[in-house]
Amino acid sequence: MPLFAHIDPKDVWFMENGTVSRGSDVTLKVTESLLGGPDNVDRLRSFIDRPDQAALDNFAYESLFEPGTVGPNIYDPQTKQIYDQLANHKSEEGKPLRILDWGAGQGRIASVL
């Protein structure tokens, strides 16, 4: 069980030079003491922030390029759902069913249908 995830700072007491204080009042001092100094606090912070920072960096990188479009795919659940709805559609006798495939992509719905 992760220990730090279940610690409530108000339940922590910190003693320094004969003085006792509640952990929530001196959170940074407690953290530095447990981790061995401010440099280690920064290392832990960097480690914890790494996945979020990597996702942000990747998003920023991808936003520099033109967006891609989704190509035709007969296994795409969205096109299958549209196909199923159209297959069950009842049109008026003798009148063709008109479909507008509106988008900025590759006409994937029309090509799959």
URDATA-V229265 format. One record per pair of residues at least 24 apart in sequence whose ideal C-beta (glycine too) atoms are under 10 Angstrom apart, sorted by the first residue. I is the first residue (numbers start at 1). GAP is how many residues later the second one is. Records with the same first field share a line. If there is no record, write none. Layout:
I->GAP + GAP
This chain:
4->27 + 30 + 40
67->37 + 38
68->37
69->34 + 35 + 36 + 37 + 38 + 39
70->33 + 35 + 36 + 38
71->34 + 35 + 36 + 37 + 40 + 41
72->33 + 34 + 35 + 36 + 37 + 38 + 39 + 40 + 41
73->35 + 38 + 39
74->37 + 38 + 39
75->37
76->32 + 33 + 36
78->30 + 31 + 34
79->29 + 30 + 31 + 32 + 33 + 34
80->32
82->27 + 30 + 31
83->26 + 29 + 30
86->27
87->26
